[in-house]
Amino acid sequence: MDSKKYFFLAWTEEQLNCDAAALLLYLSSFCSSLEEGPASLSAGTINKIAHLWKKLSLSVREFLPLVHTYSDTLTDIDCRRALVFALDGNIHGITSLCEGRVPAWSN
């Protein structure tokens, strides 16, 4: 499923006050966007993830294991690292992680 579909499902869950489900779907949207290339990365998705992480009062140890990818290219650990970079505003870190590994990131 593409990142936009995950985002729409997440937004719907959030509107229904199903914050945990929304967070999982926003995380899926983020990981899918990594496969789609830099143009698919969304500050909105990253902001939603940060907001729900805080709202649900999850520790880092509780939060990071929730990040999973359905990719053949990136591992769960890769997506977790990319998310940490994204939450820190480190786009260069995401680019360094994805370039050469994900075809959509190679020019």
MODELLER restraints for C-alpha pairs under 7 A, 6 or more apart:
rsr = mdl.restraints
at = mdl.atoms
rsr.add(forms.Gaussian(group=physical.xy_distance, feature=features.Distance(at['CA:2:A'], at['CA:32:A']), mean=6.09, stdev=0.5))
rsr.add(forms.Gaussian(group=physical.xy_distance, feature=features.Distance(at['CA:3:A'], at['CA:29:A']), mean=4.21, stdev=0.5))
rsr.add(forms.Gaussian(group=physical.xy_distance, feature=features.Distance(at['CA:3:A'], at['CA:30:A']), mean=6.70, stdev=0.5))
rsr.add(forms.Gaussian(group=physical.xy_distance, feature=features.Distance(at['CA:3:A'], at['CA:32:A']), mean=5.05, stdev=0.5))
rsr.add(forms.Gaussian(group=physical.xy_distance, feature=features.Distance(at['CA:3:A'], at['CA:33:A']), mean=5.31, stdev=0.5))
rsr.add(forms.Gaussian(group=physical.xy_distance, feature=features.Distance(at['CA:4:A'], at['CA:29:A']), mean=6.79, stdev=0.5))
rsr.add(forms.Gaussian(group=physical.xy_distance, feature=features.Distance(at['CA:6:A'], at['CA:25:A']), mean=5.63, stdev=0.5))
rsr.add(forms.Gaussian(group=physical.xy_distance, feature=features.Distance(at['CA:6:A'], at['CA:26:A']), mean=6.57, stdev=0.5))
rsr.add(forms.Gaussian(group=physical.xy_distance, feature=features.Distance(at['CA:6:A'], at['CA:28:A']), mean=6.37, stdev=0.5))
rsr.add(forms.Gaussian(group=physical.xy_distance, feature=features.Distance(at['CA:6:A'], at['CA:29:A']), mean=4.90, stdev=0.5))
rsr.add(forms.Gaussian(group=physical.xy_distance, feature=features.Distance(at['CA:7:A'], at['CA:25:A']), mean=6.71, stdev=0.5))
rsr.add(forms.Gaussian(group=physical.xy_distance, feature=features.Distance(at['CA:7:A'], at['CA:26:A']), mean=5.73, stdev=0.5))
rsr.add(forms.Gaussian(group=physical.xy_distance, feature=features.Distance(at['CA:7:A'], at['CA:29:A']), mean=5.52, stdev=0.5))
rsr.add(forms.Gaussian(group=physical.xy_distance, feature=features.Distance(at['CA:9:A'], at['CA:25:A']), mean=6.78, stdev=0.5))
rsr.add(forms.Gaussian(group=physical.xy_distance, feature=features.Distance(at['CA:10:A'], at['CA:22:A']), mean=4.28, stdev=0.5))
rsr.add(forms.Gaussian(group=physical.xy_distance, feature=features.Distance(at['CA:10:A'], at['CA:23:A']), mean=6.94, stdev=0.5))
rsr.add(forms.Gaussian(group=physical.xy_distance, feature=features.Distance(at['CA:10:A'], at['CA:25:A']), mean=4.87, stdev=0.5))
rsr.add(forms.Gaussian(group=physical.xy_distance, feature=features.Distance(at['CA:10:A'], at['CA:26:A']), mean=5.57, stdev=0.5))
rsr.add(forms.Gaussian(group=physical.xy_distance, feature=features.Distance(at['CA:11:A'], at['CA:22:A']), mean=6.59, stdev=0.5))
rsr.add(forms.Gaussian(group=physical.xy_distance, feature=features.Distance(at['CA:13:A'], at['CA:19:A']), mean=6.85, stdev=0.5))
rsr.add(forms.Gaussian(group=physical.xy_distance, feature=features.Distance(at['CA:13:A'], at['CA:21:A']), mean=6.38, stdev=0.5))
rsr.add(forms.Gaussian(group=physical.xy_distance, feature=features.Distance(at['CA:13:A'], at['CA:22:A']), mean=5.07, stdev=0.5))
rsr.add(forms.Gaussian(group=physical.xy_distance, feature=features.Distance(at['CA:14:A'], at['CA:22:A']), mean=5.25, stdev=0.5))
rsr.add(forms.Gaussian(group=physical.xy_distance, feature=features.Distance(at['CA:19:A'], at['CA:52:A']), mean=6.66, stdev=0.5))
rsr.add(forms.Gaussian(group=physical.xy_distance, feature=features.Distance(at['CA:23:A'], at['CA:49:A']), mean=6.07, stdev=0.5))
rsr.add(forms.Gaussian(group=physical.xy_distance, feature=features.Distance(at['CA:23:A'], at['CA:52:A']), mean=6.16, stdev=0.5))
rsr.add(forms.Gaussian(group=physical.xy_distance, feature=features.Distance(at['CA:24:A'], at['CA:66:A']), mean=6.96, stdev=0.5))
rsr.add(forms.Gaussian(group=physical.xy_distance, feature=features.Distance(at['CA:26:A'], at['CA:45:A']), mean=6.23, stdev=0.5))
rsr.add(forms.Gaussian(group=physical.xy_distance, feature=features.Distance(at['CA:26:A'], at['CA:49:A']), mean=6.27, stdev=0.5))
rsr.add(forms.Gaussian(group=physical.xy_distance, feature=features.Distance(at['CA:27:A'], at['CA:49:A']), mean=6.89, stdev=0.5))
rsr.add(forms.Gaussian(group=physical.xy_distance, feature=features.Distance(at['CA:27:A'], at['CA:67:A']), mean=6.12, stdev=0.5))
rsr.add(forms.Gaussian(group=physical.xy_distance, feature=features.Distance(at['CA:30:A'], at['CA:45:A']), mean=6.66, stdev=0.5))
rsr.add(forms.Gaussian(group=physical.xy_distance, feature=features.Distance(at['CA:31:A'], at['CA:69:A']), mean=5.81, stdev=0.5))
rsr.add(forms.Gaussian(group=physical.xy_distance, feature=features.Distance(at['CA:31:A'], at['CA:79:A']), mean=5.95, stdev=0.5))
rsr.add(forms.Gaussian(group=physical.xy_distance, feature=features.Distance(at['CA:33:A'], at['CA:40:A']), mean=5.12, stdev=0.5))
rsr.add(forms.Gaussian(group=physical.xy_distance, feature=features.Distance(at['CA:33:A'], at['CA:41:A']), mean=5.52, stdev=0.5))
rsr.add(forms.Gaussian(group=physical.xy_distance, feature=features.Distance(at['CA:34:A'], at['CA:41:A']), mean=6.85, stdev=0.5))
rsr.add(forms.Gaussian(group=physical.xy_distance, feature=features.Distance(at['CA:35:A'], at['CA:102:A']), mean=6.33, stdev=0.5))
rsr.add(forms.Gaussian(group=physical.xy_distance, feature=features.Distance(at['CA:35:A'], at['CA:104:A']), mean=6.77, stdev=0.5))
rsr.add(forms.Gaussian(group=physical.xy_distance, feature=features.Distance(at['CA:36:A'], at['CA:104:A']), mean=5.91, stdev=0.5))
rsr.add(forms.Gaussian(group=physical.xy_distance, feature=features.Distance(at['CA:37:A'], at['CA:104:A']), mean=4.63, stdev=0.5))
rsr.add(forms.Gaussian(group=physical.xy_distance, feature=features.Distance(at['CA:37:A'], at['CA:105:A']), mean=5.15, stdev=0.5))
rsr.add(forms.Gaussian(group=physical.xy_distance, feature=features.Distance(at['CA:38:A'], at['CA:105:A']), mean=6.45, stdev=0.5))
rsr.add(forms.Gaussian(group=physical.xy_distance, feature=features.Distance(at['CA:46:A'], at['CA:86:A']), mean=6.89, stdev=0.5))
rsr.add(forms.Gaussian(group=physical.xy_distance, feature=features.Distance(at['CA:46:A'], at['CA:87:A']), mean=6.61, stdev=0.5))
rsr.add(forms.Gaussian(group=physical.xy_distance, feature=features.Distance(at['CA:64:A'], at['CA:80:A']), mean=6.34, stdev=0.5))
rsr.add(forms.Gaussian(group=physical.xy_distance, feature=features.Distance(at['CA:67:A'], at['CA:76:A']), mean=6.48, stdev=0.5))
rsr.add(forms.Gaussian(group=physical.xy_distance, feature=features.Distance(at['CA:67:A'], at['CA:79:A']), mean=6.88, stdev=0.5))
rsr.add(forms.Gaussian(group=physical.xy_distance, feature=features.Distance(at['CA:67:A'], at['CA:80:A']), mean=6.05, stdev=0.5))
rsr.add(forms.Gaussian(group=physical.xy_distance, feature=features.Distance(at['CA:68:A'], at['CA:76:A']), mean=4.93, stdev=0.5))
rsr.add(forms.Gaussian(group=physical.xy_distance, feature=features.Distance(at['CA:69:A'], at['CA:75:A']), mean=6.45, stdev=0.5))
rsr.add(forms.Gaussian(group=physical.xy_distance, feature=features.Distance(at['CA:69:A'], at['CA:76:A']), mean=5.40, stdev=0.5))
rsr.add(forms.Gaussian(group=physical.xy_distance, feature=features.Distance(at['CA:69:A'], at['CA:79:A']), mean=6.77, stdev=0.5))
rsr.add(forms.Gaussian(group=physical.xy_distance, feature=features.Distance(at['CA:73:A'], at['CA:101:A']), mean=6.75, stdev=0.5))
rsr.add(forms.Gaussian(group=physical.xy_distance, feature=features.Distance(at['CA:73:A'], at['CA:102:A']), mean=6.46, stdev=0.5))
rsr.add(forms.Gaussian(group=physical.xy_distance, feature=features.Distance(at['CA:82:A'], at['CA:94:A']), mean=5.19, stdev=0.5))
rsr.add(forms.Gaussian(group=physical.xy_distance, feature=features.Distance(at['CA:85:A'], at['CA:91:A']), mean=6.70, stdev=0.5))
rsr.add(forms.Gaussian(group=physical.xy_distance, feature=features.Distance(at['CA:85:A'], at['CA:93:A']), mean=5.85, stdev=0.5))
rsr.add(forms.Gaussian(group=physical.xy_distance, feature=features.Distance(at['CA:85:A'], at['CA:94:A']), mean=6.19, stdev=0.5))
rsr.add(forms.Gaussian(group=physical.xy_distance, feature=features.Distance(at['CA:98:A'], at['CA:105:A']), mean=6.24, stdev=0.5))
rsr.add(forms.Gaussian(group=physical.xy_distance, feature=features.Distance(at['CA:99:A'], at['CA:105:A']), mean=5.09, stdev=0.5))
rsr.add(forms.Gaussian(group=physical.xy_distance, feature=features.Distance(at['CA:99:A'], at['CA:106:A']), mean=5.52, stdev=0.5))
rsr.add(forms.Gaussian(group=physical.xy_distance, feature=features.Distance(at['CA:100:A'], at['CA:106:A']), mean=5.87, stdev=0.5))
